[in-house]
Amino acid sequence: MLINSFGVVLMLYSGALILSLMIMRKKFVTSYLFSFAVGFVFSELLDVHELWINVLPSSLAWRIVYFIISYVLICIGIALSNRCQLPIVHTDLFPRELADITKIAYPKIKIGFDVTCLAVTAGLTFFCLGRIDGLGIGTILGIAGNIIDKLSYFKSFMSKKQQA
Protein backbone atom coordinates (compact mmCIF):
# COMPACT_ATOMS: atom_id res chain seq x y z
CA MET A 1 0.00 0.00 0.00
CA LEU A 2 1.39 3.38 -1.01
CA ILE A 3 0.89 6.21 1.43
CA ASN A 4 0.71 9.32 -0.73
CA SER A 5 -1.47 11.58 1.34
CA PHE A 6 -0.56 13.86 4.22
CA GLY A 7 -3.98 13.10 5.72
CA VAL A 8 -3.30 9.35 5.73
CA VAL A 9 0.11 9.86 7.34
CA LEU A 10 -1.39 12.22 9.92
CA MET A 11 -4.13 9.75 10.84
CA LEU A 12 -1.57 6.92 11.20
CA TYR A 13 0.61 9.17 13.35
CA SER A 14 -2.41 10.19 15.46
CA GLY A 15 -3.46 6.58 15.85
CA ALA A 16 0.04 5.53 16.89
CA LEU A 17 0.23 8.22 19.57
CA ILE A 18 -3.20 7.41 20.97
CA LEU A 19 -2.61 3.66 20.83
CA SER A 20 0.70 4.06 22.67
CA LEU A 21 -1.06 6.06 25.40
CA MET A 22 -3.67 3.32 25.80
CA ILE A 23 -0.93 0.69 25.97
CA MET A 24 0.85 2.69 28.69
CA ARG A 25 -2.44 3.07 30.59
CA LYS A 26 -3.19 -0.63 29.96
CA LYS A 27 -6.81 0.16 29.11
CA PHE A 28 -9.04 1.57 26.38
CA VAL A 29 -9.65 5.28 27.01
CA THR A 30 -12.70 6.57 25.15
CA SER A 31 -11.89 10.21 25.78
CA TYR A 32 -8.67 9.85 23.77
CA LEU A 33 -10.79 9.25 20.70
CA PHE A 34 -12.17 12.78 21.00
CA SER A 35 -8.76 14.06 19.95
CA PHE A 36 -9.52 12.71 16.47
CA ALA A 37 -12.77 14.68 16.38
CA VAL A 38 -11.08 17.83 17.69
CA GLY A 39 -8.32 17.47 15.08
CA PHE A 40 -10.89 17.06 12.31
CA VAL A 41 -12.89 20.12 13.41
CA PHE A 42 -9.67 22.11 13.75
CA SER A 43 -8.57 21.25 10.20
CA GLU A 44 -12.01 22.07 8.81
CA LEU A 45 -12.04 25.43 10.59
CA LEU A 46 -8.62 26.20 9.12
CA ASP A 47 -10.09 25.68 5.66
CA VAL A 48 -13.10 27.89 6.49
CA HIS A 49 -10.92 30.70 7.80
CA GLU A 50 -8.62 30.43 4.81
CA LEU A 51 -11.55 31.58 2.66
CA TRP A 52 -11.75 35.02 4.31
CA ILE A 53 -8.23 35.57 5.60
CA ASN A 54 -6.94 36.77 2.24
CA VAL A 55 -9.00 39.97 2.51
CA LEU A 56 -6.87 41.17 5.43
CA PRO A 57 -4.01 43.61 4.77
CA SER A 58 -0.79 41.69 4.19
CA SER A 59 2.06 44.17 4.62
CA LEU A 60 5.02 43.11 6.76
CA ALA A 61 3.83 45.22 9.70
CA TRP A 62 0.37 43.61 9.62
CA ARG A 63 1.89 40.13 9.35
CA ILE A 64 3.93 40.81 12.49
CA VAL A 65 0.79 41.99 14.30
CA TYR A 66 -1.12 38.88 13.15
CA PHE A 67 1.71 36.63 14.30
CA ILE A 68 1.89 38.19 17.76
CA ILE A 69 -1.89 38.09 18.27
CA SER A 70 -2.23 34.51 17.02
CA TYR A 71 0.76 33.29 19.02
CA VAL A 72 -0.62 34.74 22.26
CA LEU A 73 -4.11 33.32 21.57
CA ILE A 74 -2.71 29.88 20.74
CA CYS A 75 -0.59 29.87 23.92
CA ILE A 76 -3.59 30.81 26.05
CA GLY A 77 -5.85 28.31 24.25
CA ILE A 78 -3.47 25.39 24.69
CA ALA A 79 -2.72 26.34 28.29
CA LEU A 80 -6.45 26.49 29.09
CA SER A 81 -7.30 23.28 27.26
CA ASN A 82 -4.55 21.37 29.05
CA ARG A 83 -5.53 22.66 32.47
CA CYS A 84 -9.25 22.07 31.90
CA GLN A 85 -8.54 18.53 30.66
CA LEU A 86 -10.46 19.21 27.45
CA PRO A 87 -10.18 16.81 24.54
CA ILE A 88 -7.45 18.27 22.35
CA VAL A 89 -5.55 17.33 19.21
CA HIS A 90 -3.24 14.36 19.54
CA THR A 91 -0.03 16.43 19.49
CA ASP A 92 -1.13 18.16 22.69
CA LEU A 93 -2.95 15.18 24.20
CA PHE A 94 0.12 12.94 24.02
CA PRO A 95 2.51 15.11 26.07
CA ARG A 96 -0.23 15.97 28.60
CA GLU A 97 -1.15 12.34 29.18
CA LEU A 98 2.45 11.13 29.09
CA ALA A 99 3.28 13.62 31.84
CA ASP A 100 0.40 12.22 33.90
CA ILE A 101 1.41 8.60 33.28
CA THR A 102 5.14 9.06 33.94
CA LYS A 103 4.83 11.81 36.59
CA ILE A 104 7.49 13.81 34.72
CA ALA A 105 6.81 17.57 34.60
CA TYR A 106 4.67 18.55 31.60
CA PRO A 107 7.03 21.31 30.33
CA LYS A 108 9.91 18.80 30.12
CA ILE A 109 7.84 16.32 28.14
CA LYS A 110 6.23 18.97 25.93
CA ILE A 111 9.55 20.58 24.99
CA GLY A 112 11.14 17.18 24.35
CA PHE A 113 8.16 16.09 22.25
CA ASP A 114 8.16 19.33 20.24
CA VAL A 115 11.92 19.19 19.62
CA THR A 116 11.62 15.55 18.51
CA CYS A 117 8.77 16.43 16.12
CA LEU A 118 10.77 19.34 14.70
CA ALA A 119 13.86 17.15 14.24
CA VAL A 120 11.86 14.43 12.49
CA THR A 121 10.20 17.03 10.25
CA ALA A 122 13.57 18.58 9.40
CA GLY A 123 15.08 15.18 8.65
CA LEU A 124 12.19 13.96 6.54
CA THR A 125 11.90 17.14 4.50
CA PHE A 126 15.67 17.29 4.01
CA PHE A 127 15.94 13.69 2.81
CA CYS A 128 12.69 13.69 0.81
CA LEU A 129 12.73 17.23 -0.63
CA GLY A 130 16.43 17.99 -0.53
CA ARG A 131 15.83 20.99 1.74
CA ILE A 132 14.39 21.69 5.18
CA ASP A 133 10.85 22.98 4.74
CA GLY A 134 7.67 23.53 6.74
CA LEU A 135 9.18 24.44 10.09
CA GLY A 136 7.99 27.40 12.10
CA ILE A 137 7.78 28.46 15.69
CA GLY A 138 6.08 25.56 17.42
CA THR A 139 7.20 25.23 21.00
CA ILE A 140 5.03 26.93 23.58
CA LEU A 141 7.24 28.41 26.25
CA GLY A 142 4.80 27.87 29.07
CA ILE A 143 4.48 31.53 30.01
CA ALA A 144 0.71 31.59 29.47
CA GLY A 145 0.33 28.36 31.44
CA ASN A 146 2.31 29.68 34.38
CA ILE A 147 0.20 32.86 34.49
CA ILE A 148 -3.04 30.85 34.32
CA ASP A 149 -1.80 28.54 37.10
CA LYS A 150 -1.19 31.53 39.37
CA LEU A 151 -4.63 33.01 38.69
CA SER A 152 -6.86 29.95 38.79
CA TYR A 153 -7.31 26.23 39.31
CA PHE A 154 -9.26 23.96 36.97
CA LYS A 155 -10.73 20.56 37.68
CA SER A 156 -12.35 18.59 34.89
CA PHE A 157 -15.85 17.27 35.50
CA MET A 158 -14.60 14.09 33.76
CA SER A 159 -11.84 13.42 36.31
CA LYS A 160 -12.27 10.91 39.11
CA LYS A 161 -13.81 12.43 42.22
CA GLN A 162 -11.39 12.69 45.10
CA GLN A 163 -12.60 11.37 48.38
CA ALA A 164 -12.18 13.51 51.48
RONUPA-701990 format. One record per residue: residue number from 1; residue in three letters; chain; x, y, z of N, C-alpha, C in turn. Coordinates in nm, 3 decimals, padded with zeros to 5 digits. Atoms other than C-alpha are relative to their C-alpha. Layout:
<nodes>
<NUM, ALA, A, <X, Y, Z>, <X, Y, Z>, <X, Y, Z>>
...
</nodes>
This chain:
<nodes>
<1, MET, A, <00.085, -00.118, 00.000>, <00.000, 00.000, 00.000>, <00.090, 00.125, 00.000>>
<2, LEU, A, <-00.077, -00.122, 00.012>, <00.139, 00.338, -00.101>, <-00.069, 00.111, 00.078>>
<3, ILE, A, <00.055, -00.111, -00.076>, <00.089, 00.621, 00.143>, <00.043, 00.128, -00.070>>
<4, ASN, A, <-00.034, -00.119, 00.077>, <00.071, 00.932, -00.073>, <-00.085, 00.120, 00.041>>
<5, SER, A, <00.085, -00.108, -00.047>, <-00.147, 01.158, 00.134>, <00.045, 00.045, 00.137>>
<6, PHE, A, <-00.035, -00.053, -00.131>, <-00.056, 01.386, 00.422>, <-00.107, -00.039, 00.102>>
<7, GLY, A, <00.109, 00.037, -00.090>, <-00.398, 01.310, 00.572>, <00.012, -00.142, 00.051>>
<8, VAL, A, <-00.017, 00.140, -00.040>, <-00.330, 00.935, 00.573>, <00.115, -00.012, 00.100>>
<9, VAL, A, <-00.116, 00.004, -00.090>, <00.011, 00.986, 00.734>, <-00.037, 00.060, 00.135>>
<10, LEU, A, <00.040, -00.065, -00.124>, <-00.139, 01.222, 00.992>, <-00.090, -00.090, 00.083>>
<11, MET, A, <00.090, 00.089, -00.074>, <-00.413, 00.975, 01.084>, <00.077, -00.120, 00.058>>
<12, LEU, A, <-00.082, 00.109, -00.052>, <-00.157, 00.692, 01.120>, <00.084, 00.047, 00.118>>
<13, TYR, A, <-00.078, -00.059, -00.108>, <00.061, 00.917, 01.335>, <-00.089, 00.022, 00.124>>
<14, SER, A, <00.095, -00.023, -00.109>, <-00.241, 01.019, 01.546>, <-00.037, -00.131, 00.068>>
<15, GLY, A, <00.037, 00.131, -00.053>, <-00.346, 00.658, 01.585>, <00.113, -00.063, 00.081>>
<16, ALA, A, <-00.114, 00.056, -00.070>, <00.004, 00.553, 01.689>, <00.020, 00.067, 00.136>>
<17, LEU, A, <-00.015, -00.070, -00.127>, <00.023, 00.822, 01.957>, <-00.108, -00.041, 00.098>>
<18, ILE, A, <00.111, 00.035, -00.088>, <-00.320, 00.741, 02.097>, <00.008, -00.146, 00.043>>
<19, LEU, A, <-00.015, 00.141, -00.035>, <-00.261, 00.366, 02.083>, <00.111, -00.019, 00.103>>
<20, SER, A, <-00.109, 00.013, -00.097>, <00.070, 00.406, 02.267>, <-00.043, 00.049, 00.139>>
<21, LEU, A, <00.051, -00.046, -00.130>, <-00.106, 00.606, 02.540>, <-00.088, -00.107, 00.065>>
<22, MET, A, <00.087, 00.104, -00.055>, <-00.367, 00.332, 02.580>, <00.081, -00.121, 00.047>>
<23, ILE, A, <-00.086, 00.111, -00.042>, <-00.093, 00.069, 02.597>, <00.067, 00.036, 00.133>>
<24, MET, A, <-00.063, -00.041, -00.126>, <00.085, 00.269, 02.869>, <-00.100, 00.001, 00.115>>
<25, ARG, A, <00.104, 00.000, -00.103>, <-00.244, 00.307, 03.059>, <-00.054, -00.141, 00.025>>
<26, LYS, A, <00.046, 00.138, -00.007>, <-00.319, -00.063, 02.996>, <-00.152, -00.009, 00.001>>
<27, LYS, A, <00.146, 00.005, 00.014>, <-00.681, 00.016, 02.911>, <-00.043, 00.088, -00.118>>
<28, PHE, A, <00.059, -00.079, 00.107>, <-00.904, 00.157, 02.638>, <-00.056, 00.128, 00.061>>
<29, VAL, A, <00.044, -00.129, -00.055>, <-00.965, 00.528, 02.701>, <-00.083, 00.071, -00.108>>
<30, THR, A, <00.091, -00.057, 00.099>, <-01.270, 00.657, 02.515>, <00.027, 00.148, -00.024>>
<31, SER, A, <-00.021, -00.143, 00.017>, <-01.189, 01.021, 02.578>, <00.116, 00.033, -00.093>>
<32, TYR, A, <-00.110, -00.024, 00.093>, <-00.867, 00.985, 02.377>, <-00.051, 00.009, -00.144>>
<33, LEU, A, <00.053, -00.001, 00.136>, <-01.079, 00.925, 02.070>, <-00.054, 00.138, -00.040>>
<34, PHE, A, <00.048, -00.135, 00.030>, <-01.217, 01.278, 02.100>, <00.108, 00.085, -00.065>>
<35, SER, A, <-00.107, -00.078, 00.062>, <-00.876, 01.406, 01.995>, <-00.007, -00.011, -00.152>>
<36, PHE, A, <00.021, 00.011, 00.144>, <-00.952, 01.271, 01.647>, <-00.106, 00.100, -00.047>>
<37, ALA, A, <00.108, -00.091, 00.036>, <-01.277, 01.468, 01.638>, <00.047, 00.146, 00.009>>
<38, VAL, A, <-00.050, -00.137, -00.017>, <-01.108, 01.783, 01.769>, <00.095, 00.035, -00.114>>
<39, GLY, A, <-00.093, -00.022, 00.111>, <-00.832, 01.747, 01.508>, <-00.073, 00.021, -00.131>>
<40, PHE, A, <00.077, -00.015, 00.123>, <-01.089, 01.706, 01.231>, <-00.068, 00.136, -00.006>>
<41, VAL, A, <00.067, -00.131, -00.005>, <-01.289, 02.012, 01.341>, <00.102, 00.112, -00.018>>
<42, PHE, A, <-00.105, -00.100, 00.012>, <-00.967, 02.211, 01.375>, <00.044, 00.016, -00.146>>
<43, SER, A, <-00.044, -00.009, 00.140>, <-00.857, 02.125, 01.020>, <-00.109, 00.058, -00.089>>
<44, GLU, A, <00.110, -00.057, 00.078>, <-01.201, 02.207, 00.881>, <-00.011, 00.150, 00.023>>
<45, LEU, A, <00.007, -00.143, -00.030>, <-01.204, 02.543, 01.059>, <00.116, 00.076, -00.064>>
<46, LEU, A, <-00.111, -00.064, 00.072>, <-00.862, 02.620, 00.912>, <-00.039, 00.027, -00.145>>
<47, ASP, A, <00.044, -00.018, 00.139>, <-01.009, 02.568, 00.566>, <-00.104, 00.111, -00.011>>
<48, VAL, A, <00.103, -00.104, 00.001>, <-01.310, 02.789, 00.649>, <00.064, 00.138, 00.014>>
<49, HIS, A, <-00.062, -00.131, -00.022>, <-01.092, 03.070, 00.780>, <00.094, 00.039, -00.113>>
<50, GLU, A, <-00.085, -00.031, 00.114>, <-00.862, 03.043, 00.481>, <-00.078, 00.072, -00.110>>
<51, LEU, A, <00.084, -00.064, 00.102>, <-01.155, 03.158, 00.266>, <-00.008, 00.151, 00.019>>
<52, TRP, A, <00.014, -00.144, -00.023>, <-01.175, 03.502, 00.431>, <00.129, 00.069, 00.039>>
<53, ILE, A, <-00.122, -00.060, -00.054>, <-00.823, 03.557, 00.560>, <00.076, 00.082, -00.104>>
<54, ASN, A, <-00.072, -00.071, 00.106>, <-00.694, 03.677, 00.224>, <-00.048, 00.144, -00.020>>
<55, VAL, A, <00.047, -00.138, 00.012>, <-00.900, 03.997, 00.251>, <00.069, 00.093, 00.099>>
<56, LEU, A, <-00.071, -00.082, -00.097>, <-00.687, 04.117, 00.543>, <00.123, 00.064, -00.064>>
<57, PRO, A, <-00.123, -00.062, 00.051>, <-00.401, 04.361, 00.477>, <00.119, -00.093, 00.023>>
<58, SER, A, <-00.108, 00.097, -00.010>, <-00.079, 04.169, 00.419>, <00.141, 00.061, -00.003>>
<59, SER, A, <-00.133, -00.061, -00.006>, <00.206, 04.417, 00.462>, <00.080, -00.067, 00.112>>
<60, LEU, A, <-00.086, 00.061, -00.101>, <00.502, 04.311, 00.676>, <-00.044, 00.039, 00.142>>
<61, ALA, A, <00.042, -00.046, -00.132>, <00.383, 04.522, 00.970>, <-00.125, -00.075, 00.046>>
<62, TRP, A, <00.123, 00.072, -00.035>, <00.037, 04.361, 00.962>, <00.029, -00.147, 00.028>>
<63, ARG, A, <-00.034, 00.141, -00.022>, <00.189, 04.013, 00.935>, <00.063, -00.020, 00.137>>
<64, ILE, A, <-00.059, 00.007, -00.134>, <00.393, 04.081, 01.249>, <-00.108, 00.011, 00.107>>
<65, VAL, A, <00.111, -00.015, -00.094>, <00.079, 04.199, 01.430>, <-00.083, -00.129, 00.005>>
<66, TYR, A, <00.077, 00.124, 00.004>, <-00.112, 03.888, 01.315>, <00.074, -00.112, 00.071>>
<67, PHE, A, <-00.079, 00.104, -00.063>, <00.171, 03.663, 01.430>, <-00.006, 00.014, 00.152>>
<68, ILE, A, <-00.001, -00.022, -00.145>, <00.189, 03.819, 01.776>, <-00.136, -00.033, 00.061>>
<69, ILE, A, <00.134, 00.027, -00.051>, <-00.189, 03.809, 01.827>, <-00.030, -00.150, -00.003>>
<70, SER, A, <00.032, 00.142, 00.010>, <-00.223, 03.451, 01.702>, <00.086, -00.084, 00.094>>
<71, TYR, A, <-00.087, 00.075, -00.089>, <00.076, 03.329, 01.902>, <-00.050, 00.008, 00.144>>
<72, VAL, A, <00.051, -00.017, -00.136>, <-00.062, 03.474, 02.226>, <-00.131, -00.078, 00.018>>
<73, LEU, A, <00.128, 00.072, -00.010>, <-00.411, 03.332, 02.157>, <00.021, -00.151, 00.001>>
<74, ILE, A, <-00.027, 00.143, 00.002>, <-00.271, 02.988, 02.074>, <00.060, -00.045, 00.133>>
<75, CYS, A, <-00.059, 00.034, -00.131>, <-00.059, 02.987, 02.392>, <-00.107, -00.008, 00.108>>
<76, ILE, A, <00.107, -00.002, -00.101>, <-00.359, 03.081, 02.605>, <-00.096, -00.117, -00.023>>
<77, GLY, A, <00.093, 00.109, 00.032>, <-00.585, 02.831, 02.425>, <00.054, -00.136, 00.040>>
<78, ILE, A, <-00.059, 00.129, -00.035>, <-00.347, 02.539, 02.469>, <00.017, -00.011, 00.151>>
<79, ALA, A, <-00.016, 00.003, -00.146>, <-00.272, 02.634, 02.829>, <-00.135, -00.027, 00.067>>
<80, LEU, A, <00.133, 00.024, -00.058>, <-00.645, 02.649, 02.909>, <-00.049, -00.141, -00.027>>
<81, SER, A, <00.051, 00.133, 00.032>, <-00.730, 02.328, 02.726>, <00.073, -00.108, 00.077>>
<82, ASN, A, <-00.074, 00.098, -00.080>, <-00.455, 02.137, 02.905>, <-00.043, 00.003, 00.146>>
<83, ARG, A, <00.036, -00.010, -00.141>, <-00.553, 02.266, 03.247>, <-00.145, -00.040, 00.025>>
<84, CYS, A, <00.141, 00.038, -00.015>, <-00.925, 02.207, 03.190>, <-00.023, -00.146, -00.037>>
<85, GLN, A, <00.010, 00.139, 00.042>, <-00.854, 01.853, 03.066>, <-00.099, -00.019, -00.114>>
<86, LEU, A, <00.088, 00.011, 00.116>, <-01.046, 01.921, 02.745>, <00.058, -00.097, -00.102>>
<87, PRO, A, <-00.056, 00.082, 00.108>, <-01.018, 01.681, 02.454>, <00.070, 00.092, -00.100>>
<88, ILE, A, <-00.079, -00.085, 00.088>, <-00.745, 01.827, 02.235>, <00.065, -00.085, -00.108>>
<89, VAL, A, <-00.064, 00.074, 00.108>, <-00.555, 01.733, 01.921>, <00.110, -00.088, 00.056>>
<90, HIS, A, <-00.092, 00.104, -00.048>, <-00.324, 01.436, 01.954>, <00.138, 00.054, 00.036>>
<91, THR, A, <-00.135, -00.051, -00.028>, <-00.003, 01.643, 01.949>, <00.007, 00.075, 00.132>>
<92, ASP, A, <00.004, -00.058, -00.134>, <-00.113, 01.816, 02.269>, <-00.048, -00.101, 00.103>>
<93, LEU, A, <00.048, 00.105, -00.089>, <-00.295, 01.518, 02.420>, <00.115, -00.090, 00.045>>
<94, PHE, A, <-00.107, 00.095, -00.032>, <00.012, 01.294, 02.402>, <00.093, 00.051, 00.109>>
<95, PRO, A, <-00.088, -00.046, -00.108>, <00.251, 01.511, 02.607>, <-00.073, 00.018, 00.134>>
<96, ARG, A, <00.076, -00.019, -00.124>, <-00.023, 01.597, 02.860>, <-00.022, -00.133, 00.072>>
<97, GLU, A, <00.027, 00.130, -00.060>, <-00.115, 01.234, 02.918>, <00.128, -00.073, 00.038>>
<98, LEU, A, <-00.127, 00.063, -00.033>, <00.245, 01.113, 02.909>, <00.056, 00.058, 00.129>>
<99, ALA, A, <-00.044, -00.062, -00.125>, <00.328, 01.362, 03.184>, <-00.078, -00.059, 00.117>>
<100, ASP, A, <00.082, 00.059, -00.107>, <00.040, 01.222, 03.390>, <00.040, -00.145, 00.027>>
<101, ILE, A, <-00.035, 00.141, -00.016>, <00.141, 00.860, 03.328>, <00.138, -00.015, 00.066>>
<102, THR, A, <-00.138, 00.016, -00.047>, <00.514, 00.906, 03.394>, <00.033, 00.085, 00.122>>
<103, LYS, A, <-00.023, -00.094, -00.111>, <00.483, 01.181, 03.659>, <00.122, 00.089, -00.023>>
<104, ILE, A, <-00.106, -00.094, 00.037>, <00.749, 01.381, 03.472>, <-00.069, 00.133, -00.030>>
<105, ALA, A, <00.061, -00.133, 00.018>, <00.681, 01.757, 03.460>, <-00.039, 00.021, -00.146>>
<106, TYR, A, <00.053, -00.024, 00.134>, <00.467, 01.855, 03.160>, <00.093, 00.083, -00.088>>
<107, PRO, A, <-00.088, -00.080, 00.089>, <00.703, 02.131, 03.033>, <00.118, -00.080, -00.055>>
<108, LYS, A, <-00.113, 00.081, 00.047>, <00.991, 01.880, 03.012>, <-00.044, -00.093, -00.113>>
<109, ILE, A, <00.049, 00.091, 00.103>, <00.784, 01.632, 02.814>, <-00.042, 00.077, -00.125>>
<110, LYS, A, <00.049, -00.078, 00.114>, <00.623, 01.897, 02.593>, <00.116, 00.053, -00.084>>
<111, ILE, A, <-00.115, -00.053, 00.075>, <00.955, 02.058, 02.499>, <00.073, -00.113, -00.071>>
<112, GLY, A, <-00.065, 00.115, 00.063>, <01.114, 01.718, 02.435>, <-00.080, -00.053, -00.119>>
<113, PHE, A, <00.086, 00.047, 00.108>, <00.816, 01.609, 02.225>, <00.005, 00.095, -00.119>>
<114, ASP, A, <-00.004, -00.099, 00.108>, <00.816, 01.933, 02.024>, <00.134, -00.002, -00.074>>
<115, VAL, A, <-00.133, 00.004, 00.063>, <01.192, 01.919, 01.962>, <00.015, -00.126, -00.084>>
<116, THR, A, <-00.005, 00.125, 00.077>, <01.162, 01.555, 01.851>, <-00.081, 00.012, -00.128>>
<117, CYS, A, <00.083, -00.019, 00.120>, <00.877, 01.643, 01.612>, <00.069, 00.092, -00.101>>
<118, LEU, A, <-00.071, -00.092, 00.090>, <01.077, 01.934, 01.470>, <00.119, -00.069, -00.066>>
<119, ALA, A, <-00.115, 00.070, 00.056>, <01.386, 01.715, 01.424>, <-00.043, -00.102, -00.106>>
<120, VAL, A, <00.050, 00.097, 00.097>, <01.186, 01.443, 01.249>, <-00.048, 00.072, -00.126>>
<121, THR, A, <00.046, -00.077, 00.116>, <01.020, 01.703, 01.025>, <00.118, 00.051, -00.081>>
<122, ALA, A, <-00.119, -00.050, 00.070>, <01.357, 01.858, 00.940>, <00.069, -00.113, -00.076>>
<123, GLY, A, <-00.066, 00.114, 00.065>, <01.508, 01.518, 00.865>, <-00.077, -00.052, -00.119>>
<124, LEU, A, <00.081, 00.052, 00.110>, <01.219, 01.396, 00.654>, <-00.004, 00.095, -00.119>>
<125, THR, A, <00.005, -00.094, 00.113>, <01.190, 01.714, 00.450>, <00.136, 00.012, -00.067>>
<126, PHE, A, <-00.133, -00.010, 00.060>, <01.567, 01.729, 00.401>, <00.028, -00.120, -00.091>>
<127, PHE, A, <-00.030, 00.119, 00.079>, <01.594, 01.369, 00.281>, <-00.100, -00.023, -00.113>>
<128, CYS, A, <00.101, 00.020, 00.104>, <01.269, 01.369, 00.081>, <-00.006, 00.114, -00.101>>
<129, LEU, A, <00.011, -00.117, 00.088>, <01.273, 01.723, -00.063>, <00.135, 00.060, -00.037>>
<130, GLY, A, <-00.131, -00.056, 00.025>, <01.643, 01.799, -00.053>, <00.024, 00.133, 00.071>>
<131, ARG, A, <-00.012, -00.125, -00.077>, <01.583, 02.099, 00.174>, <-00.090, -00.012, 00.123>>
<132, ILE, A, <00.086, -00.003, -00.119>, <01.439, 02.169, 00.518>, <-00.114, 00.097, -00.029>>
<133, ASP, A, <00.117, -00.080, 00.035>, <01.085, 02.298, 00.474>, <-00.111, -00.026, 00.101>>
<134, GLY, A, <00.120, 00.019, -00.081>, <00.767, 02.353, 00.674>, <00.017, 00.020, 00.149>>
<135, LEU, A, <-00.021, -00.020, -00.143>, <00.918, 02.444, 01.009>, <-00.025, 00.144, 00.038>>
<136, GLY, A, <00.025, -00.133, -00.053>, <00.799, 02.740, 01.210>, <00.015, -00.003, 00.151>>
<137, ILE, A, <-00.007, -00.005, -00.146>, <00.778, 02.846, 01.569>, <-00.109, -00.091, 00.053>>
<138, GLY, A, <00.098, 00.097, -00.044>, <00.608, 02.556, 01.742>, <00.000, -00.030, 00.147>>
<139, THR, A, <-00.007, 00.035, -00.141>, <00.720, 02.523, 02.100>, <-00.059, 00.111, 00.085>>
<140, ILE, A, <00.062, -00.097, -00.090>, <00.503, 02.693, 02.358>, <00.088, 00.010, 00.123>>
<141, LEU, A, <-00.097, -00.019, -00.107>, <00.724, 02.841, 02.625>, <-00.056, -00.021, 00.139>>
<142, GLY, A, <00.059, 00.024, -00.131>, <00.480, 02.787, 02.907>, <-00.032, 00.125, 00.079>>
<143, ILE, A, <00.026, -00.125, -00.072>, <00.448, 03.153, 03.001>, <-00.149, 00.014, 00.029>>
<144, ALA, A, <00.145, -00.013, -00.019>, <00.071, 03.159, 02.947>, <-00.049, -00.100, 00.103>>
<145, GLY, A, <00.041, 00.101, -00.097>, <00.033, 02.836, 03.144>, <00.037, 00.037, 00.142>>
<146, ASN, A, <-00.043, -00.040, -00.134>, <00.231, 02.968, 03.438>, <-00.088, 00.112, 00.054>>
<147, ILE, A, <00.087, -00.110, -00.042>, <00.020, 03.286, 03.449>, <-00.138, -00.055, 00.038>>
<148, ILE, A, <00.131, 00.058, -00.028>, <-00.304, 03.085, 03.432>, <00.003, -00.080, 00.130>>
<149, ASP, A, <-00.011, 00.077, -00.124>, <-00.180, 02.854, 03.710>, <00.000, 00.089, 00.124>>
<150, LYS, A, <-00.003, -00.091, -00.114>, <-00.119, 03.153, 03.937>, <-00.136, 00.064, 00.026>>
<151, LEU, A, <00.128, -00.069, -00.013>, <-00.463, 03.301, 03.869>, <-00.118, -00.092, 00.031>>
<152, SER, A, <00.117, 00.086, -00.014>, <-00.686, 02.995, 03.879>, <00.040, -00.147, 00.012>>
<153, TYR, A, <-00.016, 00.143, -00.008>, <-00.731, 02.623, 03.931>, <-00.118, -00.064, -00.073>>
<154, PHE, A, <00.105, 00.067, 00.076>, <-00.926, 02.396, 03.697>, <-00.006, -00.147, 00.040>>
<155, LYS, A, <00.020, 00.142, -00.023>, <-01.073, 02.056, 03.768>, <-00.106, -00.046, -00.099>>
<156, SER, A, <00.090, 00.052, 00.102>, <-01.235, 01.859, 03.489>, <-00.116, -00.075, 00.066>>
<157, PHE, A, <00.115, 00.074, -00.050>, <-01.585, 01.727, 03.550>, <00.013, -00.149, -00.036>>
<158, MET, A, <-00.019, 00.138, 00.043>, <-01.460, 01.409, 03.376>, <00.101, -00.074, 00.087>>
<159, SER, A, <-00.101, 00.065, -00.082>, <-01.184, 01.342, 03.631>, <-00.066, -00.075, 00.114>>
<160, LYS, A, <00.052, 00.080, -00.112>, <-01.227, 01.091, 03.911>, <-00.018, 00.092, 00.120>>
<161, LYS, A, <00.027, -00.081, -00.120>, <-01.381, 01.243, 04.222>, <00.096, -00.043, 00.110>>
<162, GLN, A, <-00.087, 00.030, -00.112>, <-01.139, 01.269, 04.510>, <-00.083, -00.013, 00.127>>
<163, GLN, A, <00.073, 00.021, -00.124>, <-01.260, 01.137, 04.838>, <00.069, 00.074, 00.113>>
<164, ALA, A, <-00.055, -00.080, -00.111>, <-01.218, 01.351, 05.148>, <00.054, -00.089, 00.109>>
</nodes>
